[in-house]
Amino acid sequence: MSDIKPSRFFRTCKNCGHDNSDSASKCNSCAKSLTGGFSDKYHERWACPLCSTLNMKENSKCAGCDYKIPGCFLTTACVEFAGMSDDCETLTMMRKLRDEYVANLPDGKSLIAEYYEIAPKMVNSIDKLSSEAKNAVYTNMLLALNEISHDVKAGDFSNAKNRYMRMYEQTRNVVLK
């Protein structure tokens, strides 16, 4: 399932409410021009690789066939490994870093897209490690995430991003050799 595209952008037609590809100039449903005729906000969704149902970005399970997307390695580290809640401060700060800083960088969308492409592979690779190795990977990630979270709370987004990139590269090099 490595061809999963967890995040794609769509324009919603104001005339009929149909979601269209970000690059569409006419609605695929009613054929009205989308120039000025789409809602002001983009809806991030993912297309299920099994049944092609479009699901809201927040859904980790397909509404059409119950397919479950392999997880985000940050959420897995915090929620499954450390027993934190999905809305814990650490994950909230990581989402803030992504949404308020990284997404607005010139290469931000490509960094985020890379994360969504690589994260499920990393979770799968970590799951295949011995218990001792898995514990070491998640423990090191949590230590880094704690520092990153403090940077975000302090408003030091640049340093938070740099710390995150180091942690991401180190983890990726260990689990995707």
N, C-alpha and C positions, 0 to 999 in steps of 0.2 A: 504494500500500500504506500510506497514511497512517492507516488505521484499525487498525493493529497494536496490540494490547494486550499488551506484553511481560511484564507482571507482574500475575497475578491470584492471589487467595488461595483455597485449598480446604481443606476439612476431610476427613480420611480416616476413614471409618467403622471402628470397632474390630471390628465384627462380620464384615464382608466385605472390608474394605480398599479399598472404592470411594472415589474422590475426589468430593466434593460441593461445591457452591457454598458460599462462606462464609456465606451467609444461609439455607442449607437447614436445616429443622428435622427432616426425615426423610431417610434415605438414599435416593437415587434408584435404587439397585440392589436392596437387600433390604427397604426400607421401614421399617427399625428407626428409632426415635427417635434423633436425634443428641445429645440432651440428656444430657451425661455419657458419651455413647457414641462419642466421636471422639478421635483421638489428641491428645495434649497440644500437639503442635507443628503449626504451619501449614506447608504445603508451597507455596512460591512456584513457580508454573509459568506458562507462557505458552501460549496457544492459537494454533496455526498458522492464519493467515488463509486459507490455501489448502485445507487438508484437515481442520482443526479438531483435529488430534492435540494432546494435552496434553504439553508438554515441560518438563523441569526448567528452572528459571530459568537455570542455568549453561550450558545448551545454546544455542548461537547458530545451530544448524542443526536443522531439524525432523527427528525420528526417523521420521516417517511419509512425507515426500515430499522430503526434502533441501532444502526452502526455507531460505534463509539470511536471518536478520534483518539489516537494515541496522544498522551498528555504533554503538557508544557513542563519542561524539566524544573522550572522555578516553582510552579504549583506543586509538582510531585515532591520536591525537596521539602517545601514548607508544610503542605497538608498531609501527604501520605507518610513521609519520613518523620517529620518533627511533630506532627499532630496539631498544627496550627489550623485556624479557620481560613477559609478562602478569602475572607475579607480582613485578615490580620494586617497589622500595620506594615509589615515587611512587604507583602504583596501589593498593598495599597500604594506604598511608595514606589515600587517597581512599575506599577501601572501609570503612576503620575510621571515618572521619568520617561516612559514610553510615549504617553499621550501629550504631555506638555513640553517636552524637550526634544526627544529623538525624532518624533514625527515631523517636527518643524525644521530639522536639519536638511541641507541639500540632498544628502544621501540617506535620510531617515527612513523613507518608505522602503528602500531596498534593504536596509539593515533589519527592519521589522519583518519584511517578507522572508529574508534569509532565516531569521529566528523561527518563524512558523514552519519553514521547510525543514530545518535541521532539528528542532526541538523533539518531535516525535521519534526520530532516529536515535537521538541521545537517550531518551527515556528507555527505549527498547534495548539499547546497548548497556545502559546502567543496570537494567533488570537482569541481564545475563551475567553480570559480575558475581563473584563470590560475595557472601554476606559481609565479610571483612572489607573487601574492596568497595562495595556499594556504600557501606557506612562511611568510609573515608571520603569518597567523592561527595556524598551529600553533606557530611560535616564540614568539609572545606567550602562547599558552596554556601552553606548557611552562615559561616563566619564572614565570607565576602559579602553576602546579601545584607548582613547586619550593618557593615560599614557603609555599603551603598545606600541603605535606607537612611542612615544618619546624615549622609551627604545631601540626599534629596530633601530631608526635613530642614536642613540648614540652608537650602537654596543653592547649593553648589552642584548644579546639574552637570557641569563639564567634568568635574572630578568623579562624580557618580557614574557617568557614562564611561569614563576611562577605566575605572575600577571594574565595572561590569564587563567591558570588552576583555580585560585581562582574565577575569574569572571565566568568561565564556570560552576564550581561546584555550586556557589551561584545561578546562573540563572537556572540551571538544577533542583536544589532543590526547587525552587519557582514554576517552571512551570510544572514539571513532578512529582508532589507529588503522 
